[in-house]
Structures are given as C-alpha cells and as structure tokens.
C-alpha cells in the first residue's frame, strides 16, 4: 500500500496526493494526519488533490471526515486544486463537503489559512 | 407471378413512351414547385428517376439487376428528398414529385382498358416510392431540428470575465439538465483556467424558475464551491422572486442580487478591490 507523505511547513501541514487513491491509503492518511496534528499542534491542513482524477463516495466522505478530525485539533482544513470533473462527481453524489474549506490552488489555500489565523 | 408480369409489361410500355411521359411529368412537377426550380433542371432529375423506375420494374427478367436498380432508385430519392427538406419545400411538394408520375402515366393509359391491371401494379410501386420519399423527408427535417438544438446549446452558454478574479455566466433560456451540465463544466473549467474565485450566475434571461431550475442552480453553486470559488446569483426579477418564495425554494447562504451590477459590486467588495472615479 502506498503512503501519502505529510509535510510540515511552519504551523501548516501540507499533504499532496499524487497517487490513485485507494480506500486503504485514505484511511491510513487519516490516521497519520491525526497523529501528526496531535504531535505538532499545527493550525492548518492543506490537502492538494490536483493529481486526483477519480473519487468515489467513500473517498469523498473520508475527506469530509479529515476536516472534522482536524477541527477537533483546532486546525482548519483547506482542500485545494480540485478538478472540475471531480467537483461534478462529488456534487452528483450529494457530497458538498460542508466542513471543509476549498481553494483553487495551494497558494490561495495558504492565503486563506493565514487570513483566518 | 401475375404482378411481376404486369410490372414488366408496364415497364416496357413506359420505355416506349418515355419522352411523352417525362414531358408531362416534368410539367406537373414544375407547376407544383411554383417556379423554385427551372424546367430543365427538374427534367434532368426526373429522366434519371424514370429510367431507374422502369429498370427496377422490369426486374423479374434479371432479379439482381432489378434489385440493384431499386437500390439506386431509393438512394436517388433519399438524396432528392433530403435536399428538398433542407431547402424548405413542404412535405406535399416533396411527395408530389413522385405521385405526379402516376398522373402522367394515367393520362396515357386511361383509354386502353387492357392496361388497367398493369397500371395498378405500377401504381403500387409508385406508392411505395412516395412513402419512402416522405419518410426520408421527415428524417431529414428531424436531423435539422436536432442539429439546431445542439447549435443553440453551444451558443447559449458563454462564460465571460468581468474583472480580475470575477467571471460571469449569463444564462439565457430554459435550464434543463443537459444545459446545466454544459454550463457547470464550462464554468468550472473557466474557474480553473483563469484562477477566478468569484462567479456570478446571471439568470435575467431565464424565463421561469421552478424547483427543478433551482435544483440545477444549487448544484452548479456547490460544485463551484468545491473548487474554492464563491457564487452569486443575480438577475432575479420580481415575479421570479415571488415564485421562489411561494415554492419554498431555499437558496441557503448563497448571495442573491437583483442585478448583475449589484453582484459585481458585492464580488469586488469581498475580494477587497475598489473602483472609484478616475
């Protein structure tokens, strides 16, 4: 199973998903991220999904859950770089990811975190 | 095999009187078209058709040749009715081209009683061909309508850049699922391409807003939100506002404005941009 690396930049955790997401790797990411948040006390999480072309309802729900978990650690989650096709799929699935903030790219996502901090 | 014999006899008879029949046929067809095609042009078309008709009717001598002629005849008729449909001829004008042949032949055989069974066999062939003409005419018209609908779909969904980071989608016409899909795709692609984070959906040109249209709008807005862009719905007319409220449609936390100008001002404010007198 491939693991998704988590990078710490200042008070922000940066996750860039560069692989085809499997259910297991998303669950592993969720665990890793929770541990990392607890260990570092980071205030924000940026998840870059520019390279993700396919999502299903499970992955959509896991992304929303990652947002809820981060909030428990008082960290804000920003999902960046979503592709139009992915957005349409999630909307059709009825997942609007209410608890997660979104931005067009990593730069805007960082600005969003810094602005709200 | 009486029918085959009758057809063959009729074919021989028609070949003998070719010039006379084609002349009369041309005359009838030209009169029916009311001067939209020249006599020489029509005659050329009809001569080809005529020889194909006689060849396909004498088919029982050599079935293969007859079938081939029938195939060619149908192809020629298909082509002819398609061009008629495209040039705006009415269905009767198109079908008349084939049925006039019956009149032209009838005038010749009317006096000779022994040709009646032969004429009836021939009449059945022409009826078949007339039906074929009509069918292809209808198919061609439907094709035209489908093409136009598609062209309209393409034309009616522009995405325009209003300001730095603000784009607008002026929606004109009814919003059905096919159009919503197209609008959504174009909007999202433009958001990604331009890096805009505000989009204005202007519904001034949408005649009625019912629950279905509202559903489509909400879908578009939430897809744009997933990309990180904020949507504003503008162009809500008084009647539309009343309908929305009486249908109990909830736009939730989506900003709605009366005019595109209001929406632009709102977007400028929230992006922190200012426009003032120069």
Interface residues (C-beta under 8 A of the other chain):
Chain A: X78 X79 X80 X82 X83 X84 X86 X87 X88 X90 X91 X92 X96 X97 X101 X102 X103 X104 X105 X108 X109
Chain B: X181 X184 X185 X188 X189 X191 X192 X195 X196 X197 X219 X222 X223 X224 X225 X226 X227 X228 X229
